[in-house]
Amino acid sequence: MTHGSRTSDSSVLEASIFANARYVLAPMTIRCSSLYNARRWSSNSGPAGLRGAAIALIAIFLPGFLLLVGVLPFWNSLREKAWTQALMRGANAAVVGILAAALYMPVFTTAIVGVGAFSLAVVCFVLLMGWKLPPWVVVIAGAVGGVARGLTGMH
C-alpha cells in the first residue's frame, strides 16, 4: 500500500485474513505466507522472500497436520464421547466469536462510514441470508452498489 491510502497495511491484512478464514483454512494460510513474502523488513529480524514465505507456510500447516495425524486413529471412538462433542461445540462457538470480532473491528469500523455504506451492507446481507443468493452474486451486487455510491457521491 502507498502511504497516501486511507487504509493501513494492518487493516488490509486483517480484512484479508478474515475474508479467507471465513471459508477455508488453506487460502488464509497461503495468503499469510504470500504477505510474509511481500513484506519488506526494516531490519534483519528474520528470513524474507521466498524462503521466509516457505517457512511461514510450513509453520502454519505443520501443527494442524501433526495434530490430525495423531488423533486420526482414535477419532471414531473420540467423536462418540460427550466431552469431545462439547469440546467441538465450544471450539465452533469460539471461532464464530473471533470471526465476528474480526468482522466488527477492522472491517465494519473502517468500511461502514455512513448511512449509504450501512444500507448497502444491509442489502447485501438480506440478499445473502434472506434470499439465499449465491455469494458471488452478492459480491457483484455489492461491487455495483459501491461503484454507484461512488459515482453519485452518496455517503
TIPA-52005 format. One record per residue (C-alpha): residue number from 1; x, y, z. Coordinates in steps of 0.1 Angstrom, whole numbers. Layout:
<recs>
REC; NUM; X; Y; Z
...
</recs>
This chain:
<recs>
REC; 1; 0; 0; 0
REC; 2; 11; 35; -5
REC; 3; 14; 60; 23
REC; 4; -13; 82; 8
REC; 5; -40; 55; 10
REC; 6; -69; 56; 35
REC; 7; -63; 21; 49
REC; 8; -32; 9; 66
REC; 9; -13; -23; 58
REC; 10; -25; -39; 90
REC; 11; -62; -33; 83
REC; 12; -59; -47; 48
REC; 13; -41; -77; 63
REC; 14; -67; -82; 90
REC; 15; -96; -79; 65
REC; 16; -79; -103; 41
REC; 17; -73; -129; 68
REC; 18; -109; -126; 79
REC; 19; -123; -130; 44
REC; 20; -101; -160; 37
REC; 21; -106; -177; 71
REC; 22; -144; -174; 68
REC; 23; -144; -201; 41
REC; 24; -113; -223; 41
REC; 25; -81; -225; 61
REC; 26; -59; -231; 31
REC; 27; -65; -197; 13
REC; 28; -59; -179; 46
REC; 29; -25; -196; 52
REC; 30; -14; -192; 16
REC; 31; -23; -156; 18
REC; 32; -4; -152; 51
REC; 33; 27; -167; 35
REC; 34; 24; -145; 5
REC; 35; 20; -114; 27
REC; 36; 50; -125; 46
REC; 37; 69; -129; 14
REC; 38; 59; -95; 1
REC; 39; 66; -76; 33
REC; 40; 98; -56; 34
REC; 41; 115; -58; 68
REC; 42; 132; -26; 80
REC; 43; 158; -47; 99
REC; 44; 172; -82; 96
REC; 45; 148; -97; 120
REC; 46; 141; -129; 101
REC; 47; 142; -145; 67
REC; 48; 124; -127; 39
REC; 49; 115; -135; 3
REC; 50; 106; -170; -9
REC; 51; 125; -187; 20
REC; 52; 105; -167; 46
REC; 53; 73; -175; 28
REC; 54; 81; -212; 28
REC; 55; 89; -212; 65
REC; 56; 57; -193; 73
REC; 57; 36; -217; 53
REC; 58; 52; -248; 69
REC; 59; 49; -232; 104
REC; 60; 12; -226; 98
REC; 61; 3; -260; 83
REC; 62; 26; -283; 103
REC; 63; 9; -282; 138
REC; 64; -26; -288; 125
REC; 65; -13; -316; 103
REC; 66; 6; -333; 131
REC; 67; -25; -330; 154
REC; 68; -47; -345; 127
REC; 69; -23; -374; 121
REC; 70; -20; -380; 159
REC; 71; -58; -381; 165
REC; 72; -69; -398; 134
REC; 73; -65; -434; 146
REC; 74; -87; -426; 177
REC; 75; -112; -402; 160
REC; 76; -141; -427; 156
REC; 77; -141; -435; 193
REC; 78; -134; -399; 204
REC; 79; -163; -383; 184
REC; 80; -189; -405; 202
REC; 81; -179; -392; 237
REC; 82; -200; -364; 252
REC; 83; -169; -344; 263
REC; 84; -155; -344; 228
REC; 85; -188; -332; 213
REC; 86; -189; -305; 239
REC; 87; -153; -295; 231
REC; 88; -161; -293; 194
REC; 89; -193; -272; 201
REC; 90; -172; -249; 223
REC; 91; -144; -246; 197
REC; 92; -170; -238; 170
REC; 93; -186; -211; 192
REC; 94; -152; -196; 199
REC; 95; -143; -194; 161
REC; 96; -177; -177; 154
REC; 97; -170; -152; 181
REC; 98; -134; -145; 169
REC; 99; -147; -141; 133
REC; 100; -175; -117; 145
REC; 101; -150; -96; 164
REC; 102; -127; -96; 134
REC; 103; -156; -85; 112
REC; 104; -165; -57; 135
REC; 105; -131; -42; 144
REC; 106; -112; -38; 112
REC; 107; -140; -43; 86
REC; 108; -171; -27; 100
REC; 109; -154; 2; 118
REC; 110; -134; 13; 87
REC; 111; -158; 3; 58
REC; 112; -191; 15; 72
REC; 113; -186; 52; 72
REC; 114; -221; 65; 67
REC; 115; -257; 57; 60
REC; 116; -251; 47; 24
REC; 117; -224; 22; 32
REC; 118; -246; 8; 60
REC; 119; -276; 5; 37
REC; 120; -255; -13; 11
REC; 121; -242; -37; 37
REC; 122; -278; -44; 49
REC; 123; -290; -50; 13
REC; 124; -261; -74; 7
REC; 125; -268; -93; 39
REC; 126; -305; -96; 30
REC; 127; -296; -109; -5
REC; 128; -273; -135; 10
REC; 129; -292; -146; 41
REC; 130; -328; -138; 32
REC; 131; -330; -145; -5
REC; 132; -302; -172; -3
REC; 133; -284; -158; -34
REC; 134; -250; -173; -42
REC; 135; -221; -154; -26
REC; 136; -206; -145; -60
REC; 137; -239; -128; -70
REC; 138; -239; -108; -37
REC; 139; -203; -98; -42
REC; 140; -211; -85; -77
REC; 141; -242; -67; -64
REC; 142; -221; -51; -36
REC; 143; -195; -40; -61
REC; 144; -221; -25; -84
REC; 145; -237; -8; -54
REC; 146; -203; 6; -42
REC; 147; -195; 19; -77
REC; 148; -229; 35; -79
REC; 149; -225; 51; -45
REC; 150; -191; 65; -56
REC; 151; -204; 79; -89
REC; 152; -234; 95; -73
REC; 153; -215; 109; -43
REC; 154; -238; 91; -18
REC; 155; -220; 86; 15
</recs>
